[in-house]
Amino acid sequence: MNNFAFPCFILAIITSSYADDVKPKVSICQESAQKFTKQIIQEKIEETRVLVSKIVHDDEIVMTQFDLLAEELITAYCREKGVTLNEVEEILQAMQFSAEKHRFQTRKNDRKTPYVSHCFEVAYKVMSVGEVRDLTSILASLLHDTLKDTQTTAEEIEKKFGKQVAKVVDELTGDRKISLQEKKRQETINASYRSKPAAIVQLADTLCNTLELLNHPPKGWSRKYIDQYFQWAQTVVDRLPSVNFKLKEAVLLTLNQYWETQAASSK
């Protein structure tokens, strides 16, 4: 070995050894940072959970939906980096806002479940089934019924969550002064022209509503009335722009299950 090669050989060993020593330290730092960030998110989620729990009187169904959505947020941030910390905070604010606005409303089921359970479920379907990470779509899913069913104004939503979110919620609300029948007719017509976030929310909303009707139809709802709802839902879904294949497939599967169940019961 010549005099020049020997130092290079030693240097290569030292460099390799140094690199091996450094890599674990960087990995440990990254792991610590991830754990710290996850802890911050979990603390913020827990704070919001306490506030929502008080609003809904610790309703089991609502809190189950809250936990499912919260876990999806943790996954989206910590594992996928699909949302930022600021976006997680905005989503949590929307969850609390929705709970407060729907405080005195219930679902049309035997248990009279606090209405916000539906909003949490729609947002969960948007994120879990649709794998959507777009902040506007997620916020709009949590707020999609606030203009229609509460005293909330579009200006209030815009001030708190931005102009785009307010626009999508307003798009999903339509004219509140017309009859239910006319509203459904207009929704059918307007379905083809939905913006992407609005179409995503409408798919998730339809999925939640049809699943509930399939598994827990409200007392007093006739089969004919439910049949008409499913027929209308099918028409709307068929007319919506192609924005999320997975959500649409989930809705179509639910619609097919309903018709198969009705066909079997008629035999």
C-alpha positions as CSV (number, residue, x, y, z in Angstrom):
1,M,0.0,0.0,0.0
2,N,1.6,3.4,-1.0
3,N,1.7,6.4,1.3
4,F,-1.2,8.1,-0.5
5,A,-3.6,5.2,-0.4
6,F,-3.2,4.4,3.3
7,P,-4.6,7.7,4.6
8,C,-7.4,7.5,2.1
9,F,-8.2,4.0,3.3
10,I,-8.2,5.2,7.0
11,L,-10.3,8.2,6.0
12,A,-12.9,5.9,4.3
13,I,-13.2,3.8,7.5
14,I,-13.5,6.9,9.7
15,T,-16.1,8.4,7.3
16,S,-18.1,5.2,7.2
17,S,-18.0,4.8,11.0
18,Y,-18.9,8.5,11.5
19,A,-21.9,8.1,9.1
20,D,-23.1,5.0,11.0
21,D,-22.9,6.9,14.2
22,V,-24.8,9.9,12.9
23,K,-27.7,8.2,11.2
24,P,-29.3,6.7,14.4
25,K,-29.0,10.1,16.1
26,V,-30.9,11.8,13.2
27,S,-33.5,9.0,13.3
28,I,-33.9,9.4,17.1
29,C,-34.4,13.2,16.7
30,Q,-37.0,12.7,14.1
31,E,-38.8,10.1,16.2
32,S,-38.8,12.4,19.2
33,A,-40.2,15.2,17.1
34,Q,-43.0,13.0,15.8
35,K,-43.9,11.9,19.3
36,F,-43.9,15.4,20.5
37,T,-46.1,16.6,17.7
38,K,-48.5,13.7,18.1
39,Q,-48.7,14.5,21.8
40,I,-49.6,18.2,20.9
41,I,-52.4,17.0,18.6
42,Q,-53.7,14.5,21.1
43,E,-53.8,17.2,23.8
44,K,-55.8,19.5,21.4
45,I,-58.1,16.7,20.5
46,E,-58.7,15.9,24.2
47,E,-59.5,19.6,24.9
48,T,-62.0,19.7,22.0
49,R,-63.4,16.3,23.1
50,V,-64.2,17.7,26.6
51,L,-66.0,20.7,25.2
52,V,-68.0,18.6,22.7
53,S,-68.9,16.1,25.4
54,K,-70.4,18.8,27.6
55,I,-72.5,20.1,24.7
56,V,-73.9,16.7,23.8
57,H,-74.1,15.5,27.4
58,D,-71.5,12.8,26.7
59,D,-73.8,11.0,24.2
60,E,-72.2,7.7,23.4
61,I,-72.9,7.7,19.6
62,V,-71.6,11.3,19.2
63,M,-68.4,10.6,21.1
64,T,-67.8,7.4,19.2
65,Q,-68.0,9.4,16.0
66,F,-65.8,12.0,17.5
67,D,-63.2,9.4,18.4
68,L,-63.3,7.9,14.9
69,L,-62.7,11.2,13.2
70,A,-60.0,12.2,15.7
71,E,-58.1,9.0,15.0
72,E,-58.3,9.7,11.3
73,L,-56.8,13.2,11.9
74,I,-53.9,11.6,13.8
75,T,-53.3,9.2,11.0
76,A,-53.5,11.9,8.4
77,Y,-51.0,14.1,10.2
78,C,-48.6,11.8,11.9
79,R,-48.4,9.0,9.3
80,E,-49.3,10.5,6.0
81,K,-48.4,14.2,6.5
82,G,-51.6,14.8,4.6
83,V,-52.7,17.7,6.8
84,T,-50.7,20.3,8.7
85,L,-50.9,21.1,12.4
86,N,-52.8,24.3,11.6
87,E,-55.3,22.4,9.5
88,V,-55.9,19.9,12.3
89,E,-56.6,22.8,14.6
90,E,-59.1,24.3,12.1
91,I,-60.9,21.0,11.8
92,L,-61.1,20.7,15.6
93,Q,-62.5,24.2,15.7
94,A,-65.1,23.2,13.1
95,M,-66.1,20.1,15.1
96,Q,-66.7,22.3,18.2
97,F,-68.5,25.0,16.1
98,S,-70.8,22.4,14.6
99,A,-71.6,20.8,18.0
100,E,-72.5,24.2,19.4
101,K,-74.7,25.2,16.4
102,H,-76.6,21.9,16.3
103,R,-76.9,21.8,20.1
104,F,-80.7,21.6,20.2
105,Q,-81.2,19.3,17.2
106,T,-81.5,15.6,17.1
107,R,-81.5,12.9,14.4
108,K,-84.8,11.2,13.3
109,N,-84.1,8.0,15.1
110,D,-85.5,6.2,18.2
111,R,-82.7,7.5,20.4
112,K,-83.0,11.1,19.3
113,T,-79.2,11.2,18.8
114,P,-77.7,14.7,18.9
115,Y,-77.6,15.9,15.3
116,V,-73.8,16.6,15.3
117,S,-73.2,12.9,15.2
118,H,-74.2,13.1,11.6
119,C,-71.8,15.9,10.8
120,F,-68.9,14.0,12.4
121,E,-69.9,10.9,10.5
122,V,-70.0,12.7,7.2
123,A,-66.5,14.2,7.8
124,Y,-65.2,10.8,8.8
125,K,-66.5,9.2,5.6
126,V,-64.9,12.1,3.6
127,M,-61.5,11.3,5.2
128,S,-61.7,7.5,5.7
129,V,-63.7,6.2,2.7
130,G,-62.8,9.0,0.3
131,E,-59.3,9.5,1.6
132,V,-59.8,13.2,1.2
133,R,-57.2,15.5,2.8
134,D,-58.5,18.8,1.3
135,L,-59.2,21.2,4.1
136,T,-62.1,22.9,2.4
137,S,-63.9,19.6,1.8
138,I,-63.4,18.5,5.4
139,L,-64.5,21.7,7.0
140,A,-67.5,21.9,4.7
141,S,-68.5,18.4,5.6
142,L,-68.6,19.4,9.3
143,L,-70.6,22.5,8.6
144,H,-72.8,21.4,5.7
145,D,-76.1,21.7,7.6
146,T,-75.4,24.7,9.7
147,L,-77.0,27.2,7.3
148,K,-79.9,25.0,6.5
149,D,-80.8,23.9,10.1
150,T,-79.5,26.6,12.4
151,Q,-79.3,30.4,12.8
152,T,-75.8,30.4,11.5
153,T,-75.0,32.9,8.7
154,A,-72.7,32.6,5.7
155,E,-70.9,35.7,7.0
156,E,-70.2,33.9,10.3
157,I,-68.8,30.9,8.6
158,E,-66.7,33.1,6.3
159,K,-65.3,35.0,9.2
160,K,-64.3,31.9,11.1
161,F,-63.3,29.5,8.4
162,G,-62.8,31.5,5.2
163,K,-64.6,32.5,2.1
164,Q,-64.2,29.2,0.2
165,V,-65.7,27.1,3.0
166,A,-68.6,29.5,3.3
167,K,-69.2,29.3,-0.4
168,V,-69.3,25.5,-0.4
169,V,-71.7,25.3,2.6
170,D,-73.9,27.9,0.9
171,E,-73.8,25.8,-2.3
172,L,-74.9,22.8,-0.4
173,T,-77.7,24.6,1.4
174,G,-79.7,26.0,-1.5
175,D,-82.9,28.0,-1.1
176,R,-84.2,27.6,2.5
177,K,-87.6,29.1,1.7
178,I,-88.9,26.5,-0.8
179,S,-90.7,23.2,0.0
180,L,-88.8,19.9,0.5
181,Q,-90.1,18.5,-2.7
182,E,-88.9,21.6,-4.7
183,K,-85.6,21.5,-2.9
184,K,-85.0,17.9,-4.0
185,R,-85.9,18.8,-7.5
186,Q,-83.4,21.6,-7.5
187,E,-80.7,19.5,-6.0
188,T,-81.2,17.0,-8.8
189,I,-80.9,19.7,-11.4
190,N,-77.9,21.3,-9.7
191,A,-76.0,18.1,-9.0
192,S,-74.2,18.2,-12.4
193,Y,-72.8,21.6,-11.6
194,R,-71.4,21.0,-8.1
195,S,-67.9,22.2,-7.3
196,K,-65.5,19.4,-6.3
197,P,-65.7,20.0,-2.6
198,A,-69.5,20.3,-2.6
199,A,-69.7,17.0,-4.7
200,I,-67.4,15.2,-2.2
201,V,-69.5,16.3,0.8
202,Q,-72.8,15.4,-1.0
203,L,-71.5,11.9,-1.7
204,A,-70.5,11.4,1.9
205,D,-73.7,12.9,3.2
206,T,-75.7,10.6,0.9
207,L,-73.7,7.6,2.0
208,C,-74.4,8.4,5.7
209,N,-78.1,9.0,5.1
210,T,-78.7,5.9,3.0
211,L,-76.7,3.7,5.5
212,E,-78.9,4.9,8.3
213,L,-82.1,4.3,6.3
214,L,-80.8,0.9,5.3
215,N,-79.9,-0.2,8.9
216,H,-82.1,2.0,11.2
217,P,-85.1,3.4,9.3
218,P,-87.1,5.9,11.4
219,K,-90.4,4.7,12.8
220,G,-93.3,6.0,10.8
221,W,-91.4,6.1,7.5
222,S,-93.3,3.9,5.0
223,R,-91.4,1.7,2.6
224,K,-92.8,3.7,-0.3
225,Y,-91.3,6.9,1.2
226,I,-87.9,5.3,1.8
227,D,-88.0,3.8,-1.7
228,Q,-88.6,7.3,-3.1
229,Y,-85.6,8.6,-1.2
230,F,-83.3,5.9,-2.5
231,Q,-84.6,6.5,-6.1
232,W,-83.9,10.2,-5.7
233,A,-80.4,9.6,-4.1
234,Q,-79.5,7.3,-7.1
235,T,-80.5,10.1,-9.5
236,V,-78.4,12.7,-7.7
237,V,-75.4,10.5,-7.4
238,D,-75.5,9.6,-11.1
239,R,-75.5,13.3,-12.0
240,L,-72.7,14.4,-9.7
241,P,-69.4,15.1,-11.3
242,S,-66.7,12.4,-11.0
243,V,-64.8,13.7,-8.0
244,N,-64.1,10.7,-5.8
245,F,-64.5,7.1,-7.1
246,K,-64.3,5.4,-3.6
247,L,-67.1,7.5,-2.1
248,K,-69.3,7.0,-5.1
249,E,-68.7,3.3,-5.1
250,A,-69.6,3.1,-1.4
251,V,-72.9,5.0,-2.1
252,L,-73.8,2.7,-5.0
253,L,-73.0,-0.4,-2.9
254,T,-75.4,0.9,-0.2
255,L,-78.1,1.6,-2.8
256,N,-77.8,-1.9,-4.3
257,Q,-77.9,-3.5,-0.8
258,Y,-81.2,-1.7,-0.1
259,W,-82.8,-2.8,-3.3
260,E,-81.6,-6.4,-2.8
261,T,-83.0,-6.4,0.7
262,Q,-86.4,-5.1,-0.6
263,A,-86.4,-7.7,-3.3
264,A,-85.6,-10.5,-0.9
265,S,-88.4,-9.4,1.5
266,S,-90.9,-9.4,-1.3
267,K,-90.4,-13.1,-2.1
